[in-house]
Amino acid sequence: MRAVLAAIGLLLSALTAAASAEESKITVGAIDAVLTTPAGVERPPVALLIAGSGSTDHDGNGPQMKPATLKKLSEQLVARNIATLRYDKRGAGAWKPEFGKPEDFRFKDYVEDAAALVNYLRSSGKFSRIVLVGHSEGGLVAILAAQKQPIDRLVLLATAARKQGDLLKAQLEKKLPPETYGPIAKAIDAIMAGQIVDPSPPGLSIPPALQPGIASAFTEDPIAPLKKVQAPMLIVGGGRDRQVARLDFLALSTAASTAKTLWVPEMNHVLVDVGNDADDLAAYNQPERPLDAAMIEEVAAFISDAGVR
């Protein structure tokens, strides 16, 4: 009953905030974004919400999965007098000519996009502080963007502590029989080493022309740059997350020893509470499902609290 009442409270607060918030579409370079500011608040803090992997749009939705994670997070933060900026990743919807050729993409392009948006927010002079909030792969983007632009705080939600190639192998090993997993793991290792795998093994469809770009993502290690971040940090993980393990949460927390941490036992990778594996899978296409209430309160308090060090 307590969880139901919390969910109803979150929904009502989000609806009230949405009715009075100011939302505007902006373009920075070739990146399309949505800026949402709470009504009647002078120079609020602003959270740049950075999506996870795939062709993810400003709501946190992709071609197959539509949990609306970023949209729901934005609504809840705005309800707590925090502005948000969320944006379409490169390739969300369609690949723009301004992005260059898809085969020339490198992971650093995601980082440059986030850094450009931080610069936009900083130069506007409208916000009291700028906070990067990275979800999943977006946490890695946030860590690297913090090396390029000064930020005030950093929030990592369901973020891995491993190279993405190693994380993918760990995920696939749990799902696939050994005879299928073996060739895929070998191909991932080869791509990470800078080799071109052609043909790709069954179950790993990465065109040769795109493999250098994939390799640039597979080989980024979050730990060393995380140790360089001077801004206050909050690290959040979930016990029902089947994509990122508790060991990642612990490794990030160890690397950033002064960070605040929050472990939510029932929260999954898209930041909602689930009861079992079937419920977890269903949540990836339930945009109406509320985010975990404790996570929202902790993130909002961390962003807003002027006393955080």
Secondary structure, DSSP 4 states (H G I P E B T S, - for coil): -HHHHHHHHHHHHHHHHHHH-EEEEEEETTEEEEEEE-TT-SS--EEEEE--SSS--TTS--SS----HHHHHHHHHHTTT-EEEEEPPTTSSS--GGG--GGG--HHHHHHHHHHHHHHHHHHT--S-EEEEEETHHHHHHHHHTTTS--SEEEEES--SS-HHHHHHHHHHHHS-HHHHHHHHHHHHHHHTT---SSPPTT----GGGHHHHHHHHT--SHHHHHH--S-EEEEEETT-SSS-HHHHHHHHHHTTT-EEEEETTB-TTS-B-SSHHHHHHHTT-TTSPPPHHHHHHHHHHHH-TT--
